[in-house]
Amino acid sequence: MESALDWHGAKALLEWYVELGAVDAVGDDPVDRYALEPSLAKPKSRPQPKPEPPRMPEAPGRNFAAEATALAEAAQDLAALAGVMRDFDGLALKQGARNFVFADGNPKARVMIVGEAPGADEDRIGRPFVGRAGQLLDRMLAAIGLARGHPDAASAVYITNILPWRPPGNRTPTPEEMAIMVPFVRRHISLVDPDVLILMGNTPCGALLGRTGILRMRGSWTRAEDRAVMPMTHPAYLLRTPAAKREAWADLLEIQAKLRESP
């Protein structure tokens, strides 16, 4: 049963509320006094579309592969090759990379390793194979008496990649990107002139051998760039699949035997 208040009763009730310390009247609906005014409230954020990875710049009439071939052939030493590659603007992903990653190790080494592209650690430091996969690679090489940068060419290793700039998100290089950079890689191999070439993973195999399927190809000698080539699984794969280390060890022993056959 509702009780009706006259004017005097309502006034007395209000005064009693004030004596209790009430400062606001309470309505029928709750009020959130911490909420912003509608005009000041921040608009709800909408999910932003995922940015597209940089692609090759559109430049009608330019043949980047031909330009790369001409620049590579003109380079008479590794310093000149590094210079023209650093200045080359045929790949858009260059703009998003932090560092140009050319090579590491002893350029007089009998063994040259070609990987895919720099990762986050390589992009930050500016040297190939320095992350977890690179550390595993160093231990693998040490097991057969090899080391990058060893002063003795017979015990040294020289390392580079198909791409000298990190692809966004560590994505796999596209066929177009590899085709553009392969002339530089071929010239790089020619200038170092190793006895044995190790191709780490599908990307360098696709770029230099024209075929992929590293799990089928690994462990079998082939030839490319007028020298012996051993395809091997990438150390990053070995970190994900430790059981495959047994096969990688067999490949390393094959490389060791090949080097002993032709001192």
C-alpha angles and dihedrals in degrees: 000000000000119000116217118219123211122215095270093048092049091049092050091048091050092050089051090053090051091052089052089057101257112154103172132051116235117228131200093267125053116250123213101214092181093063119101122247111268090249091052099042115113115248114250110264115245121213109265118230114255108260116248114244113253114268132195112298114257109244112156112219096021119117103198094184090055091047090050091050093052093046093047094049091051093055108099098185141014094266091055091046092051090050097053092043092051091052095042112115100189095110122063092203088071088077092061097046123097099209140020106238110201111161147306136215137040111330089207092059121130090222124060123186123203118196134177111261140311119287128208095286093045091048090051096046100032098232130102123250100010100130127080091294091050092050090052089049091054091053091048092052092046089057089067096038100264131125136173111252095015107159091227109077090211090062098034134100130203119205135197140147138233090244122038093200128064114253112230111270090005089279120169114270113257121243089249092054092048092048090054095049100040094086088059091048093050091050089047091055092046093053094048091042099196124186093224129034120200117199111202110208138333099304098064090039091054092046098047105023099033094232140078138201100111095186089061096038100046118103096026122102119233135161134248134152087020095294142087114284129197117192112210136180113260116257088238088063090051090054089055094040109035091176088069091065089086090063091044089054090053089052091051091052089052089054092048091051092048091053091050092050093058109033 
